Amino acid sequence: MTVTIKGLDALKRRLKAPGLDHAVADTLRLQAETIAAGAAREAPGRLGETVEMIEERHGDRSAFAVGTARRAGRYLEYGTVHRPATPWLWPVLAARLPRIKQDLRNTLRASFGTRRGEV
């Protein structure tokens, strides 16, 4: 059996649009900063003062992480055998996901020059 995917070459060309990598990275950076600010507000006690957003570059790609280097953050988020979890980071991320998806759609639309419903 042979499977043919039509339009794959056109999609590859669109994904290599000039400036697309930077536009997506800028969108994700802004969202990561917003998540970090929200997590800092939601973190219990002084833990919020240690919440940060980190950007790592891998060649021409960026990756973003939000969290704290303090072990207490992990123990509060996931719990321990002696203490139930009291998430402070995940709820902020979960609440932000629809906005992240919408902002990425808008970024792709703007980069591709397409209308709503085409991306």
N, C-alpha and C positions, 0 to 999 in steps of 0.2 A: 504494500500500500504506500502511496506517495502523498505527502501532505504539502500543499503549497500555501504560503502565506503571502497574500497580496498587500502591497503598500509598505513592506518592511524596509525597503531601501529608502523610500521617501521619509519614513519615520526616523531612520538613522541620520539622514541629512538634516532633518529638523532638530534633532537632539544635539547636533554639532553647530547649531546657530551661534554666530558671534555674540559673546557676552552672556550666553545662557548660564554657564557655570557660575559666573559672578553674580548674576541676578538671583539664582537659586540660593547660593551661599549667603547673600545679603538677607534674603527672606528668612532662611533658617537661623541666621545669627540673631536677627531681631526677635524671632520667636523664642530662641533659647534665652536671650536676655530677659524677656517678659516672664518666662517660666521661672528663671532664677529669682527675679524680684518677687513673684508670687510665692515661691517656696520659702524665701527668706521671711516673708510676712507670716506664713503658716507654721514655720518651724517653732517648736516649743522653746521657751526660755531664750538663752543667748545663742542657741544653735543657729538661728537665722543670721547672725553676724558673720558666720563662717561659710554661708552658702555662696557658691561662685559658679560662673559659666566659664568653661575652658574651650578654646578652639584649638584643634590640632590640624595641621596641614600635612597632607600626604600627596606630594607632587602638586598637581593642580586642583586637588580636591580638599575640601574642608570637612571636618567632623566636629560636632559640638556635644559637650557633656555638661550636665548641671548636677551639682551635689555638694558635698562637704567632705573634707579630709578627716573630720572627727568621726571616730568609730561610733560614737553615741548616735549619730545620724542614721547609720545602718541599723543599729539595734532598735531604735524607735520605729523606723520605717517597717522593718520586717518582724520585729519581736524577738524574743529569746525563749528558751525553755521555761524561764521564770517570769516572763512578762509578755503580755499579748502585744501584737503590733498596733502602733498608733501612727499610721501613714501621714506624712506631711508633704512628701514630694509627689508621689503618684497621683493623688487627687488633683493637684494643680496641673500636671501634665494631661491627665485624662480630660479635664474640663477644657483644656486648650486645644486638644486634637482637632475638633471640627474647624477651628479658626486656622490652624496650621494647614490643613488640607485645602481650605478655601484660598488662603494666601498663596499657596503653591500653584493652585489652578490659575489664579489671576496672573501670577508671574509667568507661567507658561503661555497663557493666552497672549499676554503683552509681547513676549519674546517671539511667538510664532505668528502674531498678527491675526489671530483667529477670533471668532465671535463666541459668545456663550453657547455651550452645548456641543462645541466642536472638539474640545480637549477632554 
